[in-house]
Amino acid sequence: MAFPKFKVNRALKVYNKTRSVKATVKKLGYPCEVTLRRWIKADAQAGNGVRKRRFGLPQESAEFKLEVIQRCFEAGESVRALSDETGYSGSIIYQWHRKYRAHGIAGLMRKKTERRMAVKVKPPKPENQSKVEKFPIKADGHYTAKEMRELAEKFEALQMENDILKGTIEIIKK
């Protein structure tokens, strides 16, 4: 069956937004996945298509991942529905959930900063500093990877403490 050019263009436009063949077919109701893949390949060869990322979908922020986890495991939405909506596979969503349970919000953050030898962090302004500092703030704002890991561990411990306190407040409210 030959599709009109406007339908082909519409399908490619939806695909470029969703970056998911299944989501495109589900949304439009046409064509079959094989046909859409053929259109995508032809469009890319013509130089019109969006270049396919080498490593799949872009990395999302920790806040986005946390929102997806909360929608799945607290609000009760199905993983499959969110997988279709976001374009990330169900196994990735479960992986985010495992990391969150093990390490809190720190587990959802990107690890790029750990790969660098030093990271530039802006020190807080003097008027915002508390009288008691929990960790030394360097004047130049450069921290080594080891210092960043220590800060991440402190952050993780504080996040866990915060989660416990929130849970306690919820229990007291009941």
N, C-alpha and C positions, 0 to 999 in steps of 0.2 A: 504494500500500500504506500503510495507516494503522499507525503505530507506537503501542504502548501508552505512556501518559504516563510510566511509570517509565523506559522506554528513552530517551525524549526528555530527561528530566531527567538521566539518567546521561550521555548524550552531551554535554549542555550543561555538566555538571560537569567532565567530562574536557577539553572545549574550554577552559573557564576556567582550567584548570591548565596546559595545554600552549600555549594561544594559537595553535594551528595546526590548521586544518581537516584538512589531509592527515594529520597525526599522529593526530588523533582518529579519523578513519575507519579508518586503518591499525590502530590499537590495538583498536578495538571491532569492526571488520568490518561496521559499518553506520553510518549510512545512506550514501547517495551524497553527494558534496561539495555538490551543489546543494541537496539537502534540508537538510543541516546548516546551510548558510548561511541558508536560509529560517527555520529554527528560531532561529538566532542573532539574525536581524533581528526576528523576532516577540518574542523574549525581551527584546531591547533596547527595543522599542516599549512593552512592558508595564512597563518600568522595573525588570526583575529582573536583567538582564544586567550584566556587568562593562563599564563604559564603555571603549570602544576608545581606546587612547592615540593622540594626534594624530600622534606621530612613531614609531609602531611599538613595537618591544620596548624595554625599559628599557636604559640604558647599563650595560654590565657592567664589572667591575673589570679592571685590567690583568692580575691574576693569573688570572682566569677565562679571558681571551682567550689568555694564554700557555699555559694548560693545554690548551685546545682546539687550538691550533697544534701543540703537542708531540704530542698524541694523533694528529693528522692526518699530520704531516710527519716525525715521528720514530718513533712507535709503529706507523705504517702503517695506522691506521683510515681508512675511506673518508670523504671530505668529505660525501658524501650522507647517510651514516648519522649523522654528528655534526650535520649540518644538521637532520635530522629530530628528533634527540634534543634539541637546544638551542632549536630554533625560529628560528635565524638562517639566512639563505640561504647557499648555497655561495659566492656572490660576496662576501658580507661576510667569511666565513672567509678567503678568498683575499686580501681587502683587509687584514685583520689581519696575515696572513703577510707581505705586501709591506711593511707599515709596520714590522713587527718586524725584517725583514731590513735595511731601510734605516736604522732609528733605534734598534734594540734595544727594551728594555722601555719606554723613554721614548716611543716611537712608539705604544704601546698605551694610554698614559695619556690621560685626558680633557683637553681644552684649556680648560676653564672658567677655570682660574687665570690663563691668559694674557689673558682678556677683561677681567678686573678691573684697575683701575689699581694697586691695592696688595693684597697678600695677607698675612694675619696668620699668621705661623709662630712657634711657640713656640721660643724659644732653648733650647739644652740647658742642663742644670743645671751649675753651675761645677765640681763634682767629676767630671763626665763629659767635660769639655773636655780635648782633648789640648794639649800644650805648643805645638805648631805648628798654627795654623789655616790652612786652605786658602782660606777666604773670610771676610770680616768678618761677624760676627754682630751684628745691631742689637739694642740693648737693648729697644726697643719691639716688635720682631718683625715690623715692617712692611717689605715689600719691594716695589719697583716691578715692573711687568711686564718691564722690560728686565733687571733683576737676576734675576728668576725665569727668564727665557730663558737667561741666562748660567749659572745654576745647573743648568738642565736640560741645557745643552750639556756642562757638566763631568760631570754624572751620566751622560750618554750615553757620553762618552769613557771613564769609569771602567767602565761596563757592558761596553763593547767590550773593554777591557783584561782584565776579569774573564773574559769569554767566551774570549778568546785563551788566558789562563792555564789555564782549565779544559780546553780542547782540548789544550794542551801536556801537561798532567798525564795525560790519557787516552792520548796517544801514548806517553808514557814508561812507563805501566803495561803497555802491550802489549809 
